[in-house]
Amino acid sequence: MTTTDTQTPKLFVLDQKLSVLTVPPGESAKKYLDGDRFWHEHHKGRGGDELPDNPWKDITRKALVEGIVTGKYKRLAVVCRGGYGKSWNLVYLRNQLKLADRVPFLYELDGLKARDLRTFWSETLLREVSGAPHARQDIDPEEWKHLIEDCRVSGQFAFLFDSIDQASENGLQLVQEFLANRNWDGCPVVISARPHAIFDNWKSLVVPDESAWKFVRVEPLAVPEREFLLGPEGMVPATRRAEGAKLYKRLPPAGHDLMENPRNIKYVRDIAGKQPASSTASVKETDRLTDYRLENLRTASHLFAGAVDNMVENGFAAEDARRLGLKLKKSEAPPEKAETWQQPLALDLLSAIAYAMYCHRQPGQDPDKPFKPNVSHIPVEGVSQLLYGKDGKGGVKQMLTDAEVPNAWRVSENLESALKALSSLNAKMDFCLLDRSTDSGLRWHDRTLQEFLAAWWLARYATDDDANRLRSWRYDNRMKTEKSLYAPLWGFLVEMPLAVRTDKWFTAVSVLFEHKSTRCCEMIYRCWPSLEQSKKGNEVISKWQKEFQSMTDEVAVHLRTDFVELAKPGSTLPNDTGRFEMGSPETEEWHQTNEVLHSVSLSRFRIWRTAVTNEQYELFDPGHENEREWETEKDIAKHPVVYVDWWEAWCFAWWVGGKLPTEAQWEYAARGGSTTPFYWGNSLNVGEANFRNHPYGASNPGDFKNRTTAVGDYANKAPLPHPWGLHDIHGNVLEWCSDWIGPYVNDLNGAEAKDPIGPVSGMYRVYRGGCWNAMAKSCSAWIRGGDMPESRVEILGFRLAAGPSEPSQSPEAERNVGAEPAAANRGTGISSSTAGR
């Protein structure tokens, strides 16, 4: 795990696995770079179970370099999410190509200044080749031009373009023109980017010569690599991994996923030595960043907050950094340690700069085109306006004053001095915050770090004007381009730790709950645990739920009342005891290994008689009506809603005062007290439920409808009515459940599992019940399946569940709420402990 090449990038580059995309015949590589699909396949690729038919195949670094040298990979894109090592891998490839007697050029596209693009290559190649250390100085420029032409024709040059996703418009245009110039076809080209940048620029970058492109993915770190890199440097490998494993075990389960990212590991190592392990592995929120322990790192926001706080604290070891906010003469020494107000002030100043920059257009962007936040850089000539505004108005200085940042007057009086102190702090941290370069203006060391700090500012100081900006930046996971732009900012903002956010945070996140057709349900779900824990947060939730509570039309009233209560003490329903054997017997013909039979007992709950219909769901999201076009029938208002992802189903359930059923609740309801695959017995044909024409047991084939049917259509067609009054529990549409899919509880030594809720985290959310396009065996009560939470397809809908209705609750109150009172409902439903955190 060592190298003699001093220019080889950091350690993980040599060990971290790579995969090359092998596109199935007749398909385009573009679909595998779609943001949602890429994210989950990337995460799953090294996280345990391999994906079926995974098109990403392992490739060695040697084979990758050979592929470039031999011309097998003439056009290569290195893709991964932020922090996985795109840039370091390009540095590695450049070094390896040098060893292979190639002449590689590595260009940073985010800092490219405006210039005459037609002369860029002749100017830069001549300068770089003739100015190289090994170049002969006795050759005149004309001879160099001939040598360059020979290298071009023979394919000796290799061009590596870093960070397409952060490229200025000039930089992107440069790459596009270069790829379109057939004179350079013989020279290999390697680009690095987040996948959305390739996806969004597919036509201009890839389409002209799609068959020549190969896509290599930098893979998440495997557990042994995570443990090794978490350990202290300088130890022998075995000891280093052993020490790193101790730190890894201290992280909460969700924190383990964060460690697949090399950059995050660096941040965790910064935090690890700061505090000892707590006596319990608690993830209770702390209101002071200085109290952070590894046990607190359950989201990316928690990790970044602890890391940035630790970096800034370490930066104050620089003497000049401790001048921040102090009026000292040059001859006066600053205090030995930073004052208690200096560290939070430095963090607020950094976040103000990050957010102010984010609010600017990207350099060189056409003002007539839609706004794109600036996560590139501020050129030298624009830095003054960013900091001081135009004509003395606006800018970071005024932001600090208007937001009433504590101690802001200390830096507002002399912002130039404060920036010098930050520069010293940054240098002490080896430029981990801002780029050391001075000739390109202001650039963050890492785009994601800037996005996090911009979210930090919003979480502490968001104004009504900021809320208006956020409305235009609203994250909608059905809009791919907007998602790629604003998802990181929102992702950090909604999960910002208690130790960072103020009451202004509610101003920002409340935007998510507005405007029915553009609510991002994923972000609502992710901020919900934090909202529940405060009075202001509960006010946001209650206001949102009152939208439904105030509806009096027939659809809403029916939605409030169409349920059955189960597992109720003294229930008069047949076999409704609240206890059952979940799973399937090993003797069952279609038994699956994940259906281990085990005893379960359930507390009292309610479940709705049918799946949620189109007309019911569109009370929540009127724009969903556009998703009905896949159906051939004109009137499908009473058909089960489909094209709803898990987050949308979850949000709808809470909007009406309910929740999604747990997997155990769903199976208990589906069985209706039976022990057979279907509540009526051991066979199923298409006359009895809506599924694909592959019957189960001793049944005859029938007609395949090839579509959904109205809920309740099969109520009188099944051999027997459901004993508890449910409809379409077998077939029609698959139904989302609340759980992550995972192995059933198997360590209870025969004891009953009480109200099981599945794993605390995972990759796929459970669905149950089979559908119109599934075979009969997939419609049984015990068959299990799962999909990515953002999956939105024509076979997947959901059914509601809720806690019990209280005996003292009046029928009128029941109709108005649809479940228990809001506060009680939130206490008995999915909370911060059961919401997949």
C-alpha positions in Angstrom: 0.0 0.0 0.0 3.0 2.3 -0.6 4.5 3.8 -3.6 7.9 5.3 -4.5 6.3 7.9 -6.8 6.2 11.1 -4.7 3.7 12.7 -7.0 1.2 9.8 -6.8 -2.0 11.1 -5.1 -3.2 10.0 -1.7 -3.2 6.5 -0.4 -6.8 5.5 -1.2 -6.4 6.1 -4.9 -4.2 3.0 -5.2 -6.7 0.7 -3.4 -10.1 2.1 -4.2 -11.9 0.0 -6.7 -13.0 1.2 -10.2 -15.8 -0.1 -12.4 -16.3 0.3 -16.1 -19.8 0.6 -17.6 -20.7 -2.3 -19.9 -23.8 -1.1 -21.7 -26.2 -3.9 -22.8 -26.8 -4.1 -26.6 -29.3 -1.6 -27.9 -29.2 0.7 -24.8 -27.6 4.1 -24.2 -25.1 4.7 -21.4 -27.1 7.8 -20.5 -29.7 6.0 -18.5 -27.1 4.6 -16.1 -25.9 8.2 -15.4 -29.3 9.3 -14.3 -28.9 10.9 -10.8 -31.2 8.6 -8.8 -30.2 5.4 -10.5 -26.5 6.3 -10.3 -26.6 7.2 -6.7 -28.2 4.0 -5.5 -26.2 1.7 -7.8 -23.0 3.5 -6.8 -23.9 3.2 -3.1 -24.9 -0.5 -3.5 -21.9 -1.5 -5.6 -19.6 -2.1 -2.7 -22.0 -2.1 0.2 -22.8 -5.8 0.4 -25.2 -7.5 -1.9 -24.4 -7.1 -5.5 -27.1 -5.8 -7.8 -28.6 -8.3 -10.3 -27.4 -7.7 -13.9 -25.1 -5.0 -12.7 -23.6 -3.3 -15.8 -20.7 -1.8 -13.8 -17.9 -4.3 -14.0 -14.6 -4.2 -12.0 -11.5 -3.0 -13.8 -8.0 -2.8 -12.6 -6.0 0.4 -12.7 -3.4 -1.3 -14.9 -6.1 -2.3 -17.5 -7.5 1.2 -17.4 -4.2 2.8 -18.2 -3.5 0.2 -20.9 -6.9 0.9 -22.4 -6.0 4.6 -22.8 -2.5 3.9 -24.1 -3.6 1.4 -26.7 -6.6 3.5 -27.9 -9.2 1.1 -26.5 -10.5 4.0 -24.4 -10.3 7.0 -26.7 -12.9 9.0 -24.8 -13.2 8.3 -21.1 -15.3 9.8 -18.4 -14.4 9.3 -14.7 -17.7 9.7 -12.8 -18.6 9.6 -9.1 -20.2 11.7 -6.5 -18.4 14.5 -4.7 -15.5 13.5 -2.5 -14.8 10.0 -3.9 -11.7 11.1 -5.7 -12.4 12.1 -9.3 -9.6 14.7 -9.3 -7.0 12.5 -7.6 -7.7 9.7 -10.1 -7.0 12.1 -12.9 -3.7 13.1 -11.3 -2.9 9.3 -11.0 -3.8 8.7 -14.7 -1.6 11.7 -15.7 1.4 10.2 -13.8 0.8 6.8 -15.3 0.5 8.1 -18.8 3.9 9.9 -18.3 5.4 6.6 -17.4 3.9 5.1 -20.6 5.8 7.7 -22.7 2.7 9.8 -23.4 2.5 13.5 -23.0 -0.6 14.2 -20.8 -2.1 17.6 -20.1 -4.4 18.1 -17.1 -6.7 21.2 -17.2 -8.7 22.6 -14.3 -11.8 23.8 -16.1 -13.4 25.7 -13.2 -10.7 28.4 -13.3 -10.5 28.9 -17.1 -10.7 32.6 -17.9 -12.3 34.1 -21.0 -10.0 33.9 -23.9 -10.0 33.3 -27.7 -10.8 29.6 -27.7 -9.6 29.2 -31.3 -6.0 29.9 -30.3 -6.2 28.1 -26.9 -4.6 24.9 -28.1 -1.8 26.4 -30.1 -0.9 28.8 -27.3 -1.1 26.5 -24.4 0.5 23.5 -26.0 3.4 25.5 -27.3 3.9 27.1 -23.9 3.5 23.8 -21.9 5.6 21.6 -24.2 8.4 24.1 -24.8 8.4 25.1 -21.2 8.6 21.6 -19.8 11.7 20.9 -17.6 13.0 18.3 -20.1 12.5 20.6 -23.2 15.4 21.6 -25.3 15.7 25.4 -25.3 17.6 25.5 -28.6 14.6 24.6 -30.7 12.8 27.6 -32.1 8.9 28.0 -31.8 8.4 26.8 -35.4 10.2 23.5 -34.7 8.1 23.1 -31.6 5.0 23.5 -33.7 6.1 20.7 -36.0 6.8 18.5 -33.0 3.4 19.2 -31.6 1.8 18.3 -34.9 3.7 15.0 -35.0 2.5 14.2 -31.5 -1.0 15.1 -32.5 -1.0 12.8 -35.5 0.6 9.9 -33.7 -1.7 10.2 -30.7 1.1 10.9 -28.2 -0.9 13.6 -26.4 -3.5 12.9 -23.8 -5.9 15.5 -22.6 -7.4 15.3 -19.1 -10.2 17.8 -18.2 -11.1 17.9 -14.5 -14.4 18.9 -13.0 -16.8 19.2 -15.9 -19.5 19.8 -13.3 -17.7 23.0 -12.1 -16.6 24.2 -15.5 -17.2 27.8 -16.4 -19.1 28.3 -19.7 -15.8 29.1 -21.3 -14.4 25.8 -20.0 -17.3 23.7 -21.1 -17.3 25.4 -24.5 -13.6 24.6 -24.8 -14.1 20.9 -24.2 -17.1 20.8 -26.6 -15.2 22.4 -29.4 -12.2 20.2 -28.8 -14.3 17.0 -28.9 -16.0 18.3 -32.1 -12.6 18.9 -33.8 -11.8 15.7 -35.8 -8.2 16.7 -36.0 -7.7 15.5 -32.4 -9.5 12.2 -32.8 -6.2 10.3 -32.4 -5.5 11.7 -29.0 -7.2 10.2 -25.9 -9.5 12.5 -23.8 -10.3 11.9 -20.2 -12.9 14.0 -18.3 -14.0 13.9 -14.7 -17.4 14.9 -13.5 -20.3 14.2 -11.2 -22.8 12.1 -13.2 -25.4 14.8 -13.6 -22.9 17.0 -15.5 -22.5 14.3 -18.1 -26.3 13.6 -18.1 -27.1 17.3 -18.5 -24.5 17.9 -21.3 -25.1 14.6 -23.0 -25.8 16.0 -26.5 -22.9 18.4 -26.6 -20.3 16.1 -25.0 -21.2 12.5 -25.8 -23.8 12.2 -28.6 -21.5 13.3 -31.5 -19.4 10.1 -30.9 -21.2 8.1 -28.3 -19.8 4.7 -29.4 -16.2 6.0 -28.5 -17.1 6.8 -24.9 -16.4 4.6 -21.9 -17.5 5.4 -18.4 -15.4 4.5 -15.3 -16.9 4.9 -11.8 -14.8 5.5 -8.7 -16.3 3.0 -6.2 -17.2 3.5 -2.6 -14.7 2.3 -0.1 -15.1 -1.3 1.2 -15.3 -1.7 4.9 -11.6 -2.9 5.3 -10.5 0.2 3.4 -12.7 2.5 5.6 -11.3 1.0 8.7 -7.7 1.3 7.5 -8.0 4.9 6.4 -9.7 5.9 9.7 -6.7 4.6 11.6 -3.8 6.9 12.6 -1.1 7.4 10.0 2.4 6.0 10.6 1.3 2.7 12.0 1.9 -0.7 10.5 -1.1 -1.7 8.3 -2.6 -4.3 10.7 -2.4 -2.0 13.7 -3.7 1.0 11.7 -6.7 -1.0 10.6 -7.4 -2.3 14.1 -7.4 1.3 15.5 -9.6 2.5 12.6 -12.0 -0.4 13.3 -12.6 0.9 16.8 -13.5 4.3 15.4 -15.7 2.7 12.8 -17.7 0.8 15.4 -18.4 4.0 17.3 -20.3 5.5 14.4 -24.1 5.1 14.2 -25.4 2.8 11.4 -26.1 5.7 9.1 -22.7 7.0 9.8 -21.1 3.8 8.4 -22.6 4.7 5.0 -20.9 8.1 5.2 -17.5 6.4 5.5 -17.6 5.0 1.9 -16.5 8.5 0.9 -12.7 9.1 1.3 -13.2 12.8 1.9 -15.6 12.1 4.7 -13.1 9.8 6.3 -10.6 12.7 6.4 -13.2 14.8 8.2 -14.0 12.0 10.7 -10.3 11.6 11.5 -10.2 15.3 12.4 -13.1 14.8 14.8 -12.0 11.5 16.3 -9.2 12.8 18.5 -11.3 15.7 19.8 -13.6 13.9 22.2 -13.4 10.5 24.0 -16.1 7.9 23.3 -19.4 8.5 25.2 -20.5 6.0 27.7 -23.4 5.0 25.5 -23.8 4.9 21.7 -26.3 7.7 21.9 -27.2 9.9 18.9 -29.0 12.5 21.0 -28.7 15.9 19.5 -26.2 18.3 21.2 -26.6 22.0 21.1 -22.8 22.6 21.1 -20.5 21.5 18.3 -17.7 21.3 20.7 -19.5 18.3 22.3 -19.6 16.3 19.1 -18.5 12.7 19.2 -18.4 10.1 16.5 -21.7 8.8 17.9 -23.4 12.0 16.7 -22.4 11.6 13.0 -25.7 10.2 11.6 -26.1 12.4 8.5 -23.7 14.2 6.1 -24.7 17.5 7.8 -23.7 16.3 11.2 -20.4 15.1 9.8 -19.6 18.3 8.0 -20.6 20.5 10.9 -18.3 18.6 13.3 -15.5 18.5 10.8 -15.7 22.2 9.8 -15.9 23.3 13.5 -12.8 21.1 14.2 -10.9 22.5 11.2 -11.6 26.1 12.2 -10.6 25.4 15.8 -7.3 23.9 14.6 -6.8 26.8 12.3 -6.7 29.2 15.2 -3.3 27.7 16.1 -2.0 30.2 13.5 -1.0 33.4 15.4 -2.4 35.8 12.7 -5.7 33.9 12.7 -6.2 35.0 16.3 -6.3 38.6 15.2 -9.8 38.0 13.8 -12.1 40.8 15.1 -9.5 42.4 17.3 -8.0 45.9 17.0 -4.3 45.2 17.3 -1.3 47.0 16.1 1.1 45.0 14.0 3.6 45.0 16.9 0.9 43.7 19.3 0.7 39.9 19.7 -2.7 38.3 19.6 -3.9 36.2 22.6 -2.4 32.8 23.1 -5.7 31.1 22.4 -8.7 32.2 20.4 -11.4 34.0 22.3 -14.7 32.2 22.8 -16.4 34.4 20.2 -13.8 34.1 17.5 -14.5 30.5 16.4 -18.3 31.0 15.9 -17.6 34.3 14.2 -15.1 32.7 11.8 -17.7 30.0 10.9 -20.4 32.7 10.3 -18.1 34.7 8.2 -17.1 31.7 6.1 -20.8 30.7 5.6 -21.7 34.3 4.6 -19.0 34.2 1.9 -20.2 30.8 0.7 -23.8 31.8 0.5 -23.1 35.1 -1.1 -21.1 33.3 -3.7 -23.9 30.7 -4.2 -26.3 33.6 -4.9 -24.2 34.8 -7.8 -24.4 33.5 -11.3 -21.6 31.2 -12.4 -18.8 33.2 -14.2 -19.4 33.8 -17.8 -23.0 32.5 -17.7 -25.4 34.1 -20.2 -27.8 36.3 -18.1 -30.6 35.4 -20.4 -30.3 31.7 -19.4 -31.9 30.3 -16.2 -29.9 31.1 -13.1 -27.3 28.6 -12.0 -25.8 29.0 -8.5 -22.1 29.8 -8.4 -20.2 26.7 -7.1 -17.2 27.5 -9.3 -15.3 30.7 -8.4 -15.4 34.4 -8.2 -12.8 36.0 -10.5 -10.5 38.6 -9.1 -12.4 41.5 -10.5 -15.6 40.3 -8.8 -14.3 39.7 -5.3 -14.7 43.3 -4.1 -18.3 43.4 -5.1 -19.0 40.1 -3.5 -17.6 41.3 -0.2 -18.7 45.0 -0.2 -21.6 45.1 -2.6 -22.2 47.6 -5.3 -22.0 51.3 -4.4 -21.6 50.3 -0.8 -24.9 48.3 -0.8 -25.2 44.6 -0.4 -22.3 42.1 -0.2 -21.0 40.0 2.7 -20.4 43.1 4.9 -24.0 44.1 4.8 -25.2 40.6 5.1 -23.4 40.2 8.4 -24.9 43.5 9.7 -28.5 42.9 8.5 -28.5 39.3 9.9 -27.3 40.6 13.3 -24.5 38.1 13.4 -23.1 38.0 16.9 -19.9 40.1 17.1 -20.3 41.0 13.4 -19.3 44.6 14.2 -15.8 43.3 14.9 -15.3 42.3 11.3 -17.6 44.8 9.6 -15.4 47.7 10.8 -12.4 46.2 9.0 -13.4 43.3 6.8 -10.0 43.4 5.0 -8.3 42.6 8.3 -10.8 39.8 9.0 -10.1 38.2 5.6 -6.4 38.3 6.3 -7.0 36.4 9.6 -9.2 33.9 7.7 -6.4 33.5 5.2 -3.9 32.6 7.9 -6.4 30.2 9.5 -6.9 28.6 6.1 -3.2 28.3 5.4 -2.7 26.6 8.8 -5.2 24.0 7.7 -3.3 23.3 4.5 -5.9 25.3 2.5 -8.8 22.9 3.4 -11.4 25.7 3.2 -10.4 28.0 0.4 -8.0 27.5 -2.5 -4.5 28.8 -2.0 -4.5 30.3 -5.5 -4.7 34.1 -5.7 -4.7 34.7 -9.4 -8.1 33.2 -9.9 -10.0 35.2 -7.2 -12.1 33.3 -4.7 -12.5 29.5 -5.0 -13.5 27.0 -2.4 -11.3 24.0 -1.9 -14.3 21.8 -2.4 -17.6 22.5 -4.0 -19.6 20.4 -1.5 -18.0 22.3 1.4 -19.2 25.5 -0.1 -22.7 24.1 -0.5 -22.7 22.9 3.1 -21.5 26.4 4.4 -24.2 28.1 2.3 -26.8 25.8 4.0 -25.1 26.7 7.3 -25.9 30.4 6.7 -29.5 29.7 5.8 -30.0 27.5 8.9 -28.8 30.4 11.1 -29.8 33.6 9.4 -32.4 32.9 6.6 -34.5 36.0 5.8 -37.8 36.3 4.0 -35.8 37.3 0.9 -33.8 34.1 1.3 -37.1 32.1 1.5 -38.1 33.7 -1.8 -34.8 32.5 -3.3 -35.4 29.0 -1.9 -38.8 29.0 -3.5 -37.2 29.4 -6.9 -34.5 26.8 -5.9 -37.1 24.4 -4.7 -35.8 20.8 -5.0 -38.2 18.7 -7.0 -36.9 15.1 -7.6 -39.0 14.8 -10.8 -36.9 17.6 -12.5 -33.4 16.2 -13.2 -31.6 19.4 -14.0 -33.0 21.3 -11.0 -32.3 18.4 -8.8 -28.6 18.3 -9.8 -28.3 22.0 -9.0 -30.0 22.4 -5.7 -30.1 18.9 -4.1 -26.8 19.3 -2.2 -27.9 22.6 -0.6 -31.3 21.3 0.4 -29.8 18.0 1.6 -27.5 19.8 4.0 -30.1 22.4 5.1 -32.9 20.0 6.1 -30.6 17.9 8.3 -28.6 20.7 9.8 -27.7 19.8 13.4 -29.4 21.5 16.4 -26.0 22.9 17.3 -26.0 25.1 14.1 -29.6 26.0 13.4 -31.6 28.9 14.9 -35.3 29.8 14.6 -34.4 31.1 11.1 -34.1 27.5 10.0 -37.8 27.2 10.1 -38.2 30.1 7.8 -36.1 28.2 5.2 -37.5 24.7 5.5 -41.1 25.8 5.7 -40.8 26.6 2.0 -40.7 22.8 1.4 -44.3 22.5 2.6 -45.8 25.1 0.2 -47.2 24.7 -3.3 -48.7 21.3 -3.6 -47.3 20.3 -7.0 -43.7 21.3 -6.3 -43.2 19.9 -2.8 -40.1 17.8 -2.5 -41.3 14.9 -0.3 -37.8 13.5 0.2 -36.7 16.7 1.9 -39.8 16.9 4.0 -39.1 13.4 5.2 -35.5 14.2 6.0 -36.3 17.3 8.1 -39.2 15.7 9.9 -37.3 14.3 12.9 -35.9 17.8 13.6 -39.3 19.5 13.2 -40.9 17.1 15.6 -38.6 18.0 18.4 -39.6 21.7 18.7 -42.7 23.8 19.2 -42.0 25.8 16.0 -41.5 22.6 14.0 -44.7 21.1 15.2 -46.4 24.4 14.2 -45.1 23.9 10.6 -46.3 20.3 10.6 -49.8 21.2 12.0 -50.3 24.0 9.5 -49.5 21.6 6.7 -51.8 18.9 8.0 -54.7 21.4 8.4 -54.8 21.6 4.6 -56.3 18.2 4.6 -58.3 18.6 7.8 -60.1 21.6 6.4 -61.3 19.7 3.3 -65.0 18.7 3.3 -65.6 17.2 -0.1 -66.8 13.6 -0.5 -63.3 12.3 -1.5 -61.7 13.7 1.7 -64.5 12.5 3.9 -64.3 9.0 2.5 -60.6 9.0 2.9 -61.0 9.8 6.6 -63.4 7.0 7.4 -62.6 4.0 5.1 -60.5 1.9 7.4 -60.8 -1.1 9.6 -59.3 -1.4 13.1 -57.3 -4.5 13.9 -55.6 -6.2 16.9 -58.0 -4.3 19.2 -58.6 -5.9 22.6 -62.0 -7.7 22.5 -62.1 -7.5 18.7 -65.2 -9.2 17.2 -63.4 -9.8 13.9 -62.7 -13.5 13.2 -59.2 -14.6 14.3 -58.1 -11.0 14.9 -55.8 -11.7 17.9 -52.9 -9.5 16.9 -50.6 -12.6 16.8 -49.5 -14.5 13.7 -46.7 -16.5 12.1 -45.0 -14.1 9.6 -43.2 -15.5 6.6 -43.8 -18.8 4.8 -43.1 -22.5 5.7 -40.1 -24.1 4.1 -42.5 -26.6 2.5 -44.2 -23.9 0.5 -43.4 -24.4 -3.2 -42.4 -20.8 -3.8 -40.7 -20.3 -0.4 -37.9 -17.7 -0.5 -35.0 -17.6 1.9 -36.0 -14.1 3.2 -39.4 -15.4 4.3 -38.3 -17.1 7.5 -41.3 -18.1 9.5 -41.4 -16.4 12.9 -43.9 -15.3 15.6 -45.1 -11.7 15.7 -47.5 -9.8 17.9 -48.9 -6.4 17.0 -50.4 -3.5 18.9 -53.7 -2.1 17.9 -53.7 -0.3 14.6 -55.9 0.7 11.6 -55.5 -0.1 8.0 -57.4 1.3 5.0 -59.7 -0.9 3.1 -58.3 0.0 -0.3 -55.1 1.4 -1.8 -55.1 5.2 -2.1 -56.7 6.2 -5.4 -55.8 8.8 -7.9 -58.5 11.2 -6.8 -57.5 10.9 -3.2 -53.8 11.4 -3.8 -54.4 14.4 -6.1 -55.9 16.3 -3.1 -52.3 16.4 -2.0 -50.6 16.8 -5.4 -53.0 18.1 -8.2 -50.1 18.0 -10.7 -50.0 14.2 -10.4 -52.9 14.0 -12.8 -50.3 14.4 -15.6 -48.9 11.0 -14.6 -52.2 9.3 -15.6 -51.3 9.4 -19.3 -49.9 5.9 -19.2 -53.4 4.5 -18.7 -55.6 4.0 -21.8 -58.9 4.6 -19.9 -60.0 8.2 -19.6 -61.6 8.0 -16.1 -59.3 6.3 -13.7 -60.0 8.6 -10.7 -60.9 5.5 -8.6 -58.0 3.4 -9.8 -55.1 3.1 -7.3 -52.5 5.8 -7.6 -49.2 4.8 -9.2 -46.1 6.7 -10.2 -45.6 7.7 -6.6 -42.3 7.2 -4.9 -41.8 6.1 -1.3 -41.2 9.6 0.0 -44.4 10.9 -1.7 -46.4 8.0 -0.2 -44.9 8.7 3.2 -45.7 12.4 3.0 -49.2 11.9 1.8 -49.8 9.5 4.7 -48.7 12.0 7.3 -50.5 14.8 5.6 -53.8 13.0 6.2 -52.8 12.1 9.7 -51.8 8.5 9.1 -48.7 6.6 8.1 -47.5 3.8 5.9 -48.1 0.3 7.3 -45.1 -1.6 8.6 -44.4 -4.8 6.7 -45.7 -6.8 9.6 -48.9 -4.8 9.8 -49.4 -5.2 6.1 -48.9 -9.0 6.1 -51.1 -9.5 9.2 -53.9 -7.5 7.4 -53.4 -9.4 4.1 -53.7 -12.8 5.8 -57.0 -12.0 7.5 -56.3 -14.7 10.1 -55.3 -17.4 7.5 -52.1 -19.4 7.1 -52.4 -19.8 3.3 -50.8 -17.8 0.5 -54.1 -16.1 -0.1 -56.6 -15.4 2.6 -59.1 -17.7 0.9 -56.7 -20.6 0.2 -53.9 -22.0 -2.0 -54.8 -21.0 -5.5 -55.4 -17.9 -7.6 -56.6 -17.2 -11.1 -57.1 -13.9 -13.0 -60.8 -14.0 -12.4 -60.1 -13.6 -8.7 -57.6 -10.8 -8.6 -55.8 -8.4 -11.1 -52.5 -10.0 -12.0 -50.6 -11.3 -15.0 -51.8 -14.5 -16.6 -49.7 -17.0 -14.6 -52.0 -18.6 -12.1 -51.1 -20.1 -8.8 -52.0 -23.7 -7.7 -54.9 -25.6 -9.3 -56.2 -22.6 -11.2 -57.1 -22.0 -14.8 -55.6 -19.2 -17.0 -57.8 -16.3 -17.9 -57.6 -12.8 -19.5 -54.8 -10.5 -18.7 -56.1 -6.9 -18.3 -52.6 -5.3 -18.6 -53.6 -2.3 -16.5 -54.9 -1.3 -13.1 -58.5 -1.6 -12.2 -60.7 0.5 -9.9 -60.3 -0.3 -6.2 -62.9 -2.8 -5.0 -63.6 -4.2 -8.5 -62.7 -7.7 -7.3 -64.6 -7.5 -4.0 -67.2 -9.9 -5.3 -65.0 -11.9 -7.6 -62.7 -13.5 -5.1 -63.7 -16.9 -3.8 -64.5 -15.4 -0.4 -64.7 -11.8 0.8 -61.8 -10.7 3.0 -62.8 -11.6 6.5 -61.8 -8.1 7.7 -63.2 -6.2 4.8 -60.1 -5.3 2.8 -60.0 -5.0 -1.0 -57.3 -5.8 -3.6 -54.8 -7.0 -1.0 -53.6 -9.5 -3.6 -52.7 -7.9 -7.0 -53.7 -4.7 -8.8 -50.7 -2.6 -7.5 -47.8 -3.2 -5.3 -48.0 -1.3 -2.0 -45.2 0.6 -0.2 -44.6 -0.2 3.4 -42.6 1.9 5.9 -39.7 -0.6 6.5 -36.3 -0.9 4.9 -36.0 -4.4 3.5 -33.7 -6.7 5.5 -33.6 -10.1 7.2 -36.4 -10.9 9.6 -35.5 -10.8 13.3 -33.9 -14.2 14.0 -32.2 -13.8 17.4 -35.3 -13.9 19.7 -34.8 -17.6 20.7 -38.4 -18.4 19.8 -39.9 -15.3 21.5 -42.4 -13.1 19.6 -41.2 -10.1 17.7 -43.3 -7.2 19.1 -44.3 -4.6 16.5 -41.2 -5.1 14.3 -40.2 -2.2 12.1 -37.2 -3.7 10.1 -33.6 -2.4 9.9 -32.8 1.2 10.9 -31.3 1.9 7.4 -31.0 0.2 4.1 -31.1 0.5 0.3 -34.6 -0.6 -0.6 -38.0 0.1 0.9 -40.4 -2.8 1.2 -43.4 -3.3 -1.1 -46.0 -6.0 -0.8 -49.0 -7.5 -2.5 -48.2 -8.2 -6.2 -49.7 -6.2 -9.1 -51.4 -6.3 -12.4 -48.1 -7.1 -14.2 -46.9 -9.8 -11.8 -47.4 -13.5 -11.7 -49.8 -15.0 -9.1 -47.0 -16.2 -6.9 -45.9 -12.6 -6.4 -49.4 -11.7 -5.0 -49.2 -14.0 -2.0 -49.5 -12.6 1.5 -45.9 -13.5 2.4 -43.9 -12.7 -0.7 -41.4 -9.8 -0.1 -40.0 -7.2 -2.4 -38.4 -3.8 -2.4 -37.3 -0.9 -4.5 -35.3 2.3 -4.2 -37.3 5.0 -2.4 -37.3 7.3 -5.4 -38.7 4.6 -7.7 -41.8 5.9 -9.5 -43.4 3.2 -11.7 -46.8 2.2 -13.1 -47.1 -0.9 -10.8 -46.4 0.7 -7.4 -48.9 2.5 -5.1 -49.7 2.3 -1.4 -52.3 1.8 1.3 -52.6 3.8 4.5 -52.3 2.8 8.1 -52.6 4.6 11.4 -52.6 4.2 15.2 -55.8 3.3 17.1 -58.8 5.6 17.4 -59.2 6.6 21.0 -62.5 5.4 22.7 -63.1 9.0 24.1 -62.7 10.5 20.6 -65.9 11.7 19.1 -67.0 10.6 15.6 -66.9 14.2 14.5 -63.3 14.5 15.7 -62.5 11.2 14.0 -63.8 12.6 10.7 -61.9 15.8 11.0 -58.6 14.2 11.8 -58.7 10.8 10.1 -56.4 9.3 12.8 -55.5 10.2 16.3 -54.9 13.9 17.3 -51.9 15.3 15.6 -49.5 15.3 18.5 -50.4 11.8 19.5 -50.3 10.6 15.9 -46.7 11.8 15.6 -45.8 10.1 18.8 -47.1 6.7 17.7 -46.1 6.9 14.0 -42.8 7.2 12.3 -40.6 9.4 14.4 -36.9 10.2 14.6 -36.2 6.7 15.9 -38.1 4.9 13.2 -37.9 7.1 10.1 -35.0 5.3 8.5 -32.3 7.3 10.3 
